[in-house]
Amino acid sequence: MAETYQALQSSPRTSPTEILEVNGLKMYFPIRKGFLRRVIGHIRAVDGISFAIRTGETLSLVGESGCGKTTTGRCILRAYDPTAGEILYRRHDGQVVDLAQLDRAALRPYRREIRMIFQDPYSSLNPRMNVLDIVGESLRVNEGLRGRELEERVAQLLRQCGLRPEYMRRYPHAFSGGERQRIGIARALALNPRLVVCDEGVSALDVSVRAQILNLLQDLQEQFNLTYLFIAHDLSVVEYISDRVAVMYVGRLVELAATEELYLNPKHPYTEALLSSVPKPDPRLSSRGQGIVLEGEVADPSRPPSGCYFHPRCRYAQALCSQETPPLRDIGNGHYVACHFAEQLNLRGVPGERR
C-alpha cells in the first residue's frame, strides 16, 4: 500500500480539465538471443511520448501499423508495465494518481474506470460464453450482481448499445461483426467507466456498419460523459469522431492539434503524407494522383536513425534533421509539432470541400 500513497498526489502540472496526462512514456521490449536468452537489444515500441486528454473529449492516436499506438493504449490500461514515464490519472475527487507506479492490487479500483474496446469483435469475445456471461462477468465480480438483477442490468446495457435483450442467451458466433462490436461496447460500459480506449474499434467492420458504430460511440459519449482515446489508422474515420488528433511515427509523437487545424494546416511532413492518402469522395479528385509516395521503409524501432526518426523518408530533410532530435513544441493555438522547420514549410492539407 505504500506505493499507493506515494503515487497519489495533487499535481500542479495536470489541469483540472484533464482526466489523463502521459509524460515521457516509454515501452521497450527486450530482444533475446541464444541458448541463455540474453538481451541483445530493445524494440522501442513507445519512445518517450507526452500528451494529455481532456475530460469529455475524443483524442485520436493515428499512424502506420507498428508505430506504437496500441502499445500506448495498453500501457495506459497497465496491460503492459511501462519501461519509464508517468501516467497521471485524475480521480473523481480531483486527486491525481500515477498509474505507472501502482502494483496489481492498487490498480484494481482504476480498472473499473478505464476500459477498452478491442479491434477484433470476434476474437475478443469468449466463444464459450453467451452474451449474458460476457457482459455480466465484470458486474458479478465487481458488484456482486446475481440472478434477475444481473439480467436486468445486462438487458439495459444491450438496449443502450442497440441490441435486443432477448439476445443475451446467444453466443458470439450467432452475431454479425457489427453486433459483436456492440457486445464489446456493452461490456466496456458495464462498470460506468470514465475513460475508454478504443483500439481500432471500427477497422474490422464494413463501411456501412462503421458509421453506425461511430454514431453509437458519440451518442454514448454524450449520454455518459465518456472520454475516448481513439486509436486508428483510417484518417477519414478519425476526422469524423475526434476533437484532437495526435500523429505517431516509430514510437514518437510528431504532431498534435485540433482536428480541423490538423487537416487544414499540417505542419509535419509525415502528417502531410498521411493526409494525401485519404480517399477523396469526388472521383475526379481521386484520379489526379496527388498522393505523396514516401521513399524507403519505416525505421526499425530496434535501431532507429539518429536525429528525427522520419528524416530518411522526408523530402524536406536537411543536415540538421539527422543530427538533432526535434522536440515536440507548441507553435501556437495548441498545435504541437516535432519538426525543426515547421514554420518554414508550406505543407498541403485537405480542405473541407475535398473531404
BADREN-983746 format. One record per residue (C-alpha): residue in one letter; residue number from 1; x, y, z. Coordinates in steps of 0.05 Angstrom, whole numbers, plus 5000, padded with zeros to 4 digits. Layout:
<atoms>
ATOM/type/seq/X/Y/Z
ATOM/a/NUM/X/Y/Z
...
</atoms>
This chain:
<atoms>
ATOM/type/seq/X/Y/Z
ATOM/m/1/5000/5000/5000
ATOM/a/2/5059/5046/5008
ATOM/e/3/5064/5051/4932
ATOM/t/4/4992/5074/4930
ATOM/y/5/5004/5133/4977
ATOM/q/6/5068/5152/4941
ATOM/a/7/5032/5152/4874
ATOM/l/8/4973/5193/4899
ATOM/q/9/4987/5268/4893
ATOM/s/10/4957/5335/4874
ATOM/s/11/4998/5351/4813
ATOM/p/12/5002/5424/4791
ATOM/r/13/5022/5400/4722
ATOM/t/14/4955/5367/4710
ATOM/s/15/4899/5415/4692
ATOM/p/16/4831/5404/4727
ATOM/t/17/4801/5396/4657
ATOM/e/18/4847/5337/4641
ATOM/i/19/4830/5267/4660
ATOM/l/20/4896/5237/4638
ATOM/e/21/4966/5263/4627
ATOM/v/22/5022/5220/4598
ATOM/n/23/5093/5244/4609
ATOM/g/24/5154/5213/4576
ATOM/l/25/5122/5145/4567
ATOM/k/26/5169/5091/4543
ATOM/m/27/5156/5018/4529
ATOM/y/28/5217/4977/4507
ATOM/f/29/5211/4903/4492
ATOM/p/30/5275/4862/4501
ATOM/i/31/5306/4825/4442
ATOM/r/32/5334/4758/4467
ATOM/k/33/5381/4711/4431
ATOM/g/34/5420/4648/4442
ATOM/f/35/5411/4588/4488
ATOM/l/36/5414/4632/4551
ATOM/r/37/5364/4682/4521
ATOM/r/38/5409/4741/4534
ATOM/v/39/5383/4810/4519
ATOM/i/40/5420/4838/4459
ATOM/g/41/5376/4899/4447
ATOM/h/42/5308/4930/4454
ATOM/i/43/5249/4947/4409
ATOM/r/44/5228/5018/4425
ATOM/a/45/5153/5009/4414
ATOM/v/46/5138/5074/4451
ATOM/d/47/5196/5122/4457
ATOM/g/48/5183/5179/4505
ATOM/i/49/5115/5208/4486
ATOM/s/50/5075/5260/4524
ATOM/f/51/5003/5283/4516
ATOM/a/52/4940/5298/4556
ATOM/i/53/4867/5280/4547
ATOM/r/54/4813/5329/4570
ATOM/t/55/4751/5305/4605
ATOM/g/56/4695/5290/4555
ATOM/e/57/4736/5296/4492
ATOM/t/58/4759/5246/4439
ATOM/l/59/4834/5246/4426
ATOM/s/60/4853/5203/4367
ATOM/l/61/4921/5169/4360
ATOM/v/62/4939/5155/4288
ATOM/g/63/4997/5128/4248
ATOM/e/64/5021/5069/4207
ATOM/s/65/5017/4998/4233
ATOM/g/66/5072/4984/4283
ATOM/c/67/5081/5056/4304
ATOM/g/68/5063/5042/4377
ATOM/k/69/4990/5064/4380
ATOM/t/70/4962/5000/4411
ATOM/t/71/5022/4993/4457
ATOM/t/72/5008/5063/4484
ATOM/g/73/4936/5044/4499
ATOM/r/74/4956/4981/4534
ATOM/c/75/5007/5018/4576
ATOM/i/76/4952/5066/4599
ATOM/l/77/4909/5006/4618
ATOM/r/78/4971/4975/4651
ATOM/a/79/4964/4912/4609
ATOM/y/80/5038/4927/4599
ATOM/d/81/5084/4953/4653
ATOM/p/82/5117/5014/4621
ATOM/t/83/5192/5019/4619
ATOM/a/84/5191/5092/4641
ATOM/g/85/5147/5153/4646
ATOM/e/86/5085/5177/4682
ATOM/i/87/5011/5161/4671
ATOM/l/88/4975/5212/4713
ATOM/y/89/4901/5198/4722
ATOM/r/90/4854/5248/4755
ATOM/r/91/4803/5216/4802
ATOM/h/92/4732/5240/4816
ATOM/d/93/4756/5278/4877
ATOM/g/94/4809/5317/4838
ATOM/q/95/4869/5279/4865
ATOM/v/96/4919/5251/4815
ATOM/v/97/4949/5182/4816
ATOM/d/98/5008/5157/4775
ATOM/l/99/4982/5091/4747
ATOM/a/100/5052/5072/4724
ATOM/q/101/5074/5065/4797
ATOM/l/102/5017/5022/4823
ATOM/d/103/5020/4948/4837
ATOM/r/104/4966/4899/4816
ATOM/a/105/4924/4906/4879
ATOM/a/106/4926/4982/4879
ATOM/l/107/4906/4983/4805
ATOM/r/108/4841/4945/4816
ATOM/p/109/4796/5006/4831
ATOM/y/110/4821/5041/4768
ATOM/r/111/4806/4982/4723
ATOM/r/112/4732/4999/4733
ATOM/e/113/4743/5070/4708
ATOM/i/114/4789/5056/4648
ATOM/r/115/4762/5005/4599
ATOM/m/116/4780/4981/4529
ATOM/i/117/4742/4965/4465
ATOM/f/118/4784/4916/4423
ATOM/q/119/4797/4915/4349
ATOM/d/120/4771/4846/4331
ATOM/p/121/4699/4839/4355
ATOM/y/122/4703/4763/4347
ATOM/s/123/4769/4742/4378
ATOM/s/124/4758/4789/4437
ATOM/l/125/4694/4751/4457
ATOM/n/126/4698/4683/4490
ATOM/p/127/4661/4635/4443
ATOM/r/128/4641/4590/4502
ATOM/m/129/4605/4646/4538
ATOM/n/130/4537/4674/4520
ATOM/v/131/4523/4749/4519
ATOM/l/132/4496/4749/4590
ATOM/d/133/4561/4718/4615
ATOM/i/134/4606/4763/4572
ATOM/v/135/4573/4829/4591
ATOM/g/136/4555/4808/4662
ATOM/e/137/4622/4779/4683
ATOM/s/138/4650/4845/4709
ATOM/l/139/4584/4860/4744
ATOM/r/140/4587/4794/4781
ATOM/v/141/4659/4803/4801
ATOM/n/142/4658/4876/4820
ATOM/e/143/4587/4889/4842
ATOM/g/144/4564/4821/4864
ATOM/l/145/4502/4820/4819
ATOM/r/146/4466/4754/4810
ATOM/g/147/4403/4726/4780
ATOM/r/148/4347/4772/4760
ATOM/e/149/4384/4835/4780
ATOM/l/150/4443/4817/4735
ATOM/e/151/4397/4801/4676
ATOM/e/152/4362/4868/4682
ATOM/r/153/4428/4906/4684
ATOM/v/154/4454/4868/4623
ATOM/a/155/4388/4879/4586
ATOM/q/156/4394/4954/4599
ATOM/l/157/4465/4955/4572
ATOM/l/158/4445/4917/4510
ATOM/r/159/4388/4966/4496
ATOM/q/160/4435/5025/4504
ATOM/c/161/4481/4993/4453
ATOM/g/162/4427/4978/4402
ATOM/l/163/4416/4904/4416
ATOM/r/164/4354/4866/4437
ATOM/p/165/4355/4839/4509
ATOM/e/166/4329/4771/4486
ATOM/y/167/4397/4761/4451
ATOM/m/168/4432/4753/4518
ATOM/r/169/4426/4677/4515
ATOM/r/170/4461/4672/4448
ATOM/y/171/4535/4660/4434
ATOM/p/172/4583/4705/4394
ATOM/h/173/4581/4662/4331
ATOM/a/174/4507/4678/4322
ATOM/f/175/4520/4753/4312
ATOM/s/176/4546/4796/4255
ATOM/g/177/4611/4835/4262
ATOM/g/178/4575/4900/4280
ATOM/e/179/4532/4865/4332
ATOM/r/180/4593/4833/4363
ATOM/q/181/4625/4901/4369
ATOM/r/182/4563/4927/4403
ATOM/i/183/4570/4870/4453
ATOM/g/184/4643/4891/4464
ATOM/i/185/4620/4963/4476
ATOM/a/186/4566/4940/4525
ATOM/r/187/4619/4900/4563
ATOM/a/188/4665/4961/4566
ATOM/l/189/4609/5005/4593
ATOM/a/190/4584/4955/4645
ATOM/l/191/4622/4988/4704
ATOM/n/192/4607/5060/4684
ATOM/p/193/4678/5078/4662
ATOM/r/194/4704/5149/4654
ATOM/l/195/4758/5135/4602
ATOM/v/196/4751/5086/4545
ATOM/v/197/4809/5064/4500
ATOM/c/198/4781/5046/4431
ATOM/d/199/4835/5004/4398
ATOM/e/200/4818/5005/4323
ATOM/g/201/4745/4997/4345
ATOM/v/202/4715/5001/4274
ATOM/s/203/4772/4979/4228
ATOM/a/204/4748/4907/4223
ATOM/l/205/4677/4927/4203
ATOM/d/206/4643/4942/4137
ATOM/v/207/4639/5015/4118
ATOM/s/208/4563/5020/4128
ATOM/v/209/4569/4986/4197
ATOM/r/210/4627/5031/4214
ATOM/a/211/4582/5093/4211
ATOM/q/212/4531/5060/4257
ATOM/i/213/4584/5043/4310
ATOM/l/214/4615/5113/4306
ATOM/n/215/4546/5144/4316
ATOM/l/216/4534/5097/4375
ATOM/l/217/4601/5117/4407
ATOM/q/218/4584/5190/4400
ATOM/d/219/4515/5180/4430
ATOM/l/220/4543/5141/4489
ATOM/q/221/4597/5194/4500
ATOM/e/222/4544/5248/4505
ATOM/q/223/4498/5206/4549
ATOM/f/224/4551/5182/4599
ATOM/n/225/4603/5238/4593
ATOM/l/226/4656/5190/4568
ATOM/t/227/4727/5207/4548
ATOM/y/228/4756/5169/4489
ATOM/l/229/4827/5153/4468
ATOM/f/230/4811/5131/4397
ATOM/i/231/4867/5090/4364
ATOM/a/232/4860/5085/4289
ATOM/h/233/4896/5088/4222
ATOM/d/234/4836/5110/4179
ATOM/l/235/4841/5186/4176
ATOM/s/236/4771/5193/4147
ATOM/v/237/4742/5159/4209
ATOM/v/238/4787/5199/4255
ATOM/e/239/4763/5265/4226
ATOM/y/240/4690/5246/4240
ATOM/i/241/4697/5228/4313
ATOM/s/242/4757/5267/4340
ATOM/d/243/4765/5333/4377
ATOM/r/244/4841/5329/4372
ATOM/v/245/4889/5284/4334
ATOM/a/246/4958/5260/4353
ATOM/v/247/5003/5231/4299
ATOM/m/248/5055/5177/4317
ATOM/y/249/5115/5153/4278
ATOM/v/250/5161/5097/4303
ATOM/g/251/5142/5106/4376
ATOM/r/252/5143/5182/4378
ATOM/l/253/5091/5236/4372
ATOM/v/254/5106/5281/4312
ATOM/e/255/5044/5326/4313
ATOM/l/256/4983/5341/4356
ATOM/a/257/4929/5391/4341
ATOM/a/258/4854/5403/4338
ATOM/t/259/4823/5361/4283
ATOM/e/260/4804/5417/4236
ATOM/e/261/4871/5451/4245
ATOM/l/262/4910/5388/4231
ATOM/y/263/4871/5372/4167
ATOM/l/264/4874/5442/4140
ATOM/n/265/4943/5462/4163
ATOM/p/266/4990/5403/4176
ATOM/k/267/5060/5422/4199
ATOM/h/268/5097/5357/4197
ATOM/p/269/5117/5323/4130
ATOM/y/270/5093/5255/4156
ATOM/t/271/5024/5283/4171
ATOM/e/272/5022/5314/4101
ATOM/a/273/5037/5246/4071
ATOM/l/274/4983/5212/4112
ATOM/l/275/4931/5263/4093
ATOM/s/276/4948/5257/4019
ATOM/s/277/4929/5183/4023
ATOM/v/278/4858/5196/4048
ATOM/p/279/4809/5174/3994
ATOM/k/280/4771/5232/3963
ATOM/p/281/4696/5226/3955
ATOM/d/282/4700/5260/3886
ATOM/p/283/4728/5211/3835
ATOM/r/284/4755/5269/3793
ATOM/l/285/4800/5287/3852
ATOM/s/286/4819/5215/3867
ATOM/s/287/4844/5204/3796
ATOM/r/288/4894/5260/3795
ATOM/g/289/4949/5221/3830
ATOM/q/290/4963/5274/3883
ATOM/g/291/4982/5224/3937
ATOM/i/292/5052/5232/3966
ATOM/v/293/5093/5168/3960
ATOM/l/294/5143/5162/4016
ATOM/e/295/5211/5133/3996
ATOM/g/296/5244/5078/4035
ATOM/e/297/5218/5036/4092
ATOM/v/298/5192/5052/4162
ATOM/a/299/5250/5058/4210
ATOM/d/300/5268/4996/4251
ATOM/p/301/5246/5011/4323
ATOM/s/302/5303/4968/4349
ATOM/r/303/5354/5010/4311
ATOM/p/304/5322/5078/4297
ATOM/p/305/5362/5130/4258
ATOM/s/306/5395/5189/4293
ATOM/g/307/5360/5256/4299
ATOM/c/308/5290/5257/4272
ATOM/y/309/5265/5186/4260
ATOM/f/310/5229/5208/4197
ATOM/h/311/5287/5243/4163
ATOM/p/312/5309/5184/4118
ATOM/r/313/5240/5187/4084
ATOM/c/314/5228/5262/4087
ATOM/r/315/5233/5302/4023
ATOM/y/316/5245/5366/4062
ATOM/a/317/5302/5338/4105
ATOM/q/318/5365/5378/4117
ATOM/a/319/5431/5363/4152
ATOM/l/320/5403/5385/4220
ATOM/c/321/5348/5333/4216
ATOM/s/322/5398/5275/4221
ATOM/q/323/5438/5308/4277
ATOM/e/324/5387/5333/4328
ATOM/t/325/5322/5304/4353
ATOM/p/326/5267/5356/4345
ATOM/p/327/5226/5367/4409
ATOM/l/328/5150/5367/4407
ATOM/r/329/5137/5442/4414
ATOM/d/330/5076/5488/4413
ATOM/i/331/5076/5532/4351
ATOM/g/332/5012/5568/4371
ATOM/n/333/4939/5553/4387
ATOM/g/334/4954/5486/4418
ATOM/h/335/4986/5460/4354
ATOM/y/336/5046/5417/4373
ATOM/v/337/5097/5391/4323
ATOM/a/338/5165/5356/4325
ATOM/c/339/5199/5387/4265
ATOM/h/340/5258/5434/4262
ATOM/f/341/5229/5472/4202
ATOM/a/342/5154/5471/4217
ATOM/e/343/5146/5546/4210
ATOM/q/344/5183/5548/4143
ATOM/l/345/5147/5491/4108
ATOM/n/346/5084/5503/4067
ATOM/l/347/5051/5435/4071
ATOM/r/348/4988/5412/4035
ATOM/g/349/4927/5398/4077
ATOM/v/350/4858/5373/4059
ATOM/p/351/4805/5429/4052
ATOM/g/352/4735/5413/4076
ATOM/e/353/4704/5413/4008
ATOM/r/354/4753/5358/3985
ATOM/r/355/4737/5316/4046
</atoms>
